[in-house]
Structures are given as structure tokens and as C-alpha cells.
Amino acid sequence: MNWNCNCIGPQNGQKYCPCNLIEQPEEKSLIEIFEEAEKQYGEDCDQFWKNLSYDDQLKAFFSVCKRIYKGDVEERGSYRYVLYDIFNFESDAYMVGMQCGYLSLHNLIFEGIDAKEIIKDHANSMKEDYTKAGDET
């Protein structure tokens, strides 16, 4: 296999790279090649999860959620910030995070926090207006 690319590569023991599929003799569209690689990676991750003990699954769940909470809620970091600075991942994590739905989750968390702050600010403004109106009477 050719690992002369910067996409998924062999970092951290990864075995699958869409660039390797390009070298296959069959004529495939680039979309089909990436879909196959994503499917295989997803299956490998599912198998990895199934092979973990319950305690290790719980630890993994805790570790991931703790980092998402820190990066997305406490620090209000960007998608890249959370991946690279909180999780300490390399650039190959960008697509993996999109594939597993983390980018969507990140955006939902961010939008939810923004909406909550807008509502809170509006409520505080209304409270101030009400207090001022009460002081004038």
C-alpha cells in the first residue's frame, strides 16, 4: 500500500486510506472510493468498540465527552480547536470528525449556547426595563 499521502495515513495504526483504493484496477468514481474507505473505517471503529470491555467503553465515553464539554462548552472553541488543541489530534481527524457526526454535534452545541445567551440577555434587558419603569412610579 502507498502511504505517501496526508489524508488518513498510517498515523496511530490506521490501515485504510482512500488513496490506496485509487490504485485498484477497477474503474471507480472518486465518490465510490471515499464511500468504501469511510464504510471500512466505520466498521473498524465499531469492531474496536465491541472489543472493548464495558469498563474501557465507559472510560472512552467519559474521556470523549469530557473533552467535547471542555472544548465546545467551557472554551467555546472552533471545530478545529477542539480537534487539534483539546483532543491533540492531527489533520486526519478533521474528516473522521465529520464522518462520525461530531461536526454537526459541535455546531448544535454552539448554536444552543448562542440561543441560550440571547434569551438570557433579552430576559435581563426586560428585567432592567421593568425595574426602571417601577422606579419611575
C-alpha positions, -999 to 999 in steps of 0.1 A, spaced: 0 0 0 11 35 -7 12 58 24 26 88 6 -5 109 12 -16 131 40 -52 121 43 -59 92 66 -25 75 65 -9 51 89 -6 75 119 -18 59 151 -21 25 134 -47 34 108 -49 8 80 -72 24 55 -66 53 31 -88 64 2 -56 70 -18 -48 33 -16 -82 25 -32 -73 47 -62 -47 22 -72 -72 -6 -75 -76 -19 -111 -114 -15 -113 -127 18 -126 -144 35 -97 -156 70 -92 -138 91 -65 -171 92 -46 -173 54 -45 -137 52 -34 -142 75 -5 -175 59 5 -158 25 6 -130 39 27 -154 56 51 -175 25 54 -145 3 62 -132 28 87 -166 30 104 -168 -8 105 -133 -10 121 -143 16 147 -175 -4 155 -154 -36 159 -129 -17 181 -158 -6 203 -173 -41 205 -139 -55 216 -135 -31 245 -146 -43 279 -175 -24 295 -151 -6 318 -130 5 288 -161 16 269 -172 37 299 -137 53 302 -137 61 265 -171 76 267 -161 97 297 -129 108 281 -145 119 249 -175 137 265 -152 155 289 -131 168 261 -161 178 240 -176 196 270 -143 214 277 -138 225 241 -173 232 230 -190 245 261 -163 258 285 -139 272 260 -164 278 231 -137 266 207 -140 261 170 -143 226 155 -106 226 146 -96 240 180 -114 211 198 -99 185 175 -63 198 174 -59 216 208 -83 197 231 -80 162 217 -44 168 203 -53 151 170 -36 156 137 -52 168 105 -66 134 96 -91 138 124 -109 166 105 -127 142 81 -131 115 108 -150 140 129 -172 149 100 -179 113 92 -189 103 127 -212 134 131 -191 154 155 -190 185 133 -229 185 134 -229 180 171 -203 208 176 -225 232 156 -256 222 175 -239 228 209 -225 261 197 -259 272 183 -277 261 215 -253 281 237 -257 311 215 -295 308 217 -294 304 254 -273 336 258 -296 356 235 -326 346 256 -308 353 288 -297 388 276 -332 395 264 -347 385 298 -321 406 316 -329 436 294 -366 431 301 -360 429 338 -340 461 337 -367 479 317 -393 466 342 -372 478 372 -367 512 356 -404 515 349 -412 506 385 -387 532 398 -404 559 378 -438 554 395 
